[in-house]
Structures are given as structure tokens and as C-alpha cells.
């Protein structure tokens, strides 16, 4: 396996391989933009068309639940590339006209407007969309947080000093709760699981993160589900399954996402929980179609089946691999299995996670700060480290990466912090 960090530009295309003349990247996301720019860095001279469903220039999503909600960044600061940069690279950008269908035999993408864009190679980077609510909601006051306009609408609603209810205590939900609490707003989080964030971070770190939120005044209703959201034109209350009524002026939903693969139905691509790819990024059933980012299922180190990994770093790494491999014959392509990495910020404290643990993996603390509030822990099963976490100790990240990537034993991981 070749580490994705080694995938860089500047290498010549194999002389016996004819690269595509026309590449279409569907999805003006982080992964899509990085793929398009990476193709140019790798010497691709053909046409590149970048298709975006949203009307805005490509932007970065992590700041939406942090700096944008806090009013620290304007929307322009989230841009991934300027119009001048994209034009300079010869990348045609078509925004606000989403892909509606894939004409696989005709090698064309069909847009909502009816336009057809022909391709020799297609990169699917359409990301994911929030899971839909299972019940009706008032017209005003209920939001998802996925798009730029969601973030600016929630930020503006914060200015009216509302009572905020967040449904879902995952990364997005808790980051949003942190932003609201830092702006002095009363915040309540509802989560159906009894141990929020345990699946991602383990019970130890999940509990520590919730305790941090509680110290900042956030209230939690765990093990409870939402039964209904009430209000005529505007939200007024959230009703839980035990009959509890929570007063609310603003409700934000973070109950997970689903991959945007609807436009690919009817194609030969394997679409179960995203587009299945091999370790080079090409799809399992069509050598002209590739996939990157939240919509893509790639191999993950230590796991048998490909997985969707909805993290910023995975999108960047996958884009680099595809931008390199798409121009080369199969024998010369780089193959990788991801080592996932994600970070989340709460009240100025950074939590970082490397690897992908199983639901039954144990947690062991390897090191604590003198005040006991910051620590390093690993998740492990069968005597081997599957994931590692830095809770407020970002300086330990290199050691954590070493432990996970090497498949260290618990004793070897412990020695790194001895």
C-alpha cells in the first residue's frame, strides 16, 4: 500500500496510456474542487467541467458549524477557490444546475436544465444530504446545517437571542451547541442514544465531551426521541417521546446524512450506502467512473468492506489519489486504504480522532494532563489499537497516527507516552 501523502503531481503519464480528453467532476465540494485542481497539477491538459448543485462558488463546510455561526468568518472566507483561480486553471464551472441522471452508455451527465455534458472520465463528488425529518414542521425556525445558506440563516437567528433546541448529539449537533452557548444562548440537546458520541469516540471521551458542554450550561435529554415539533407558522415547542415539552425559537436537526446517489439510479454502479470504489478510487463496475468524498465508499485500513468516511481529510486524500490515478493505466496507479482522521472543536478545545474503531472496542487512557481534564486514549480490540484520540492535546497527534497506522499493540502504544 502507498500512503496517500505520497500522491503528488509532476510525474509523466505512461507513454502507452492515452488519458481522457474530457473530465467531468459532479459536485463542487471539497473533494470535487481538489480533484479538479489536482488534475491540472498532475499535468492534465484536457477539458475539466465542475458541476455544482448549489449557486455559490465552492466552499469549505467545517467552518459552517464553528467560525460562521460564531460570526468570526464571513461566508466569502469559506471559499475553496476564487473565480480567478478556477478560470486560470481552465476549469469550467457550472453552478446551480445539479446533475439529474447519468447516461452511462452515452458517456454523458444530464443536468436539471436538460443540458448534457459529455465525458471520457467522470468523478462523482456529490457528497451527502441531511436525513429527512419523519414528521411535519412549522414553516419557520427549523433548520438543517449542511449548506452555506443554512449556516447564515442560523447565525442570523442567533442574533434574536432564541431558545435553541438541537436534535442529535453527533459532531455537528454538539459543535452547533457549543457555538450557541458561546454566544450566550440557552441550549438543549436531544439525543435518542443514552451515550452520545460513544460510537465515534468511545464512552470515555463521549462522556468527557458532554461534561464539558454541561459546564457551559448546555442541557441534555439523552435516551429520548422527538415526537413532534409544534407551532403554526413558527416553531414554539419540541415534544419528546416521554411527553416533555421544550420551549424553542430555533430547532436545528443533526440526525445524520445520506449519500447523494439518487441521480445515479439506473446505472451499473454499486450504490449501497454510497458509490463503491477500489483502493485507486475507480468504481467497482465502470472504469470510466470514479468517486470521492462523502458519497464514496473506499477501503479503510483494518476493515474488510469499503466504508464511507465523512471527514475533511478523507475527502482531500481521496481527491489526491484520483487526480493522480485517473491519468494513468491500472498498472501504474497508487493504491491506498484510508486511515480516517477527524477533529471537532468545542469551546476552544480540540478533540482529534485517528482510525476507525468497532462498536465493541475497549478504551484505555494512556496519558492525562496535570489538571486531569485533557487526555490521550486508544480504542483497541484483540490486543491491537484500532483508533486513538487526543482530547485537548493536539501536540500528541503524530504519536497517535504512528500507533494506528502501524497497528500497534496496547503495550507499544502505551510506551509511546511512557
Secondary structure as UniProt FT lines:
FT   HELIX           4..6
FT   TURN            15..16
FT   STRAND          22..26
FT   HELIX           30..41
FT   TURN            42..43
FT   STRAND          47..52
FT   HELIX           62..65
FT   TURN            66..71
FT   HELIX           75..78
FT   HELIX           83..88
FT   TURN            89..90
FT   STRAND          91..95
FT   STRAND          99..103
FT   TURN            104..107
FT   STRAND          108..111
FT   TURN            112..113
FT   STRAND          116..118
FT   STRAND          121..124
FT   STRAND          128..130
FT   STRAND          142..144
FT   HELIX           148..158
FT   TURN            159..160
FT   STRAND          164..167
FT   HELIX           171..182
FT   TURN            183..184
FT   STRAND          187..191
FT   TURN            196..197
FT   HELIX           198..201
FT   HELIX           203..215
FT   TURN            216..217
FT   STRAND          219..222
FT   STRAND          226..230
FT   STRAND          237..240
FT   TURN            241..242
FT   STRAND          245..247
FT   STRAND          250..253
FT   STRAND          257..259
FT   HELIX           262..264
FT   TURN            265..266
FT   TURN            272..273
FT   STRAND          275..277
FT   TURN            279..280
FT   STRAND          282..283
FT   TURN            287..288
FT   STRAND          289..291
FT   HELIX           293..295
FT   STRAND          296..298
FT   TURN            301..302
FT   HELIX           312..325
FT   TURN            326..327
FT   HELIX           330..332
FT   STRAND          341..346
FT   TURN            347..348
FT   STRAND          349..355
FT   TURN            359..360
FT   STRAND          362..368
FT   TURN            370..371
FT   STRAND          375..381
FT   TURN            382..383
FT   STRAND          384..391
FT   HELIX           394..396
FT   HELIX           397..405
FT   TURN            406..407
FT   HELIX           410..416
//
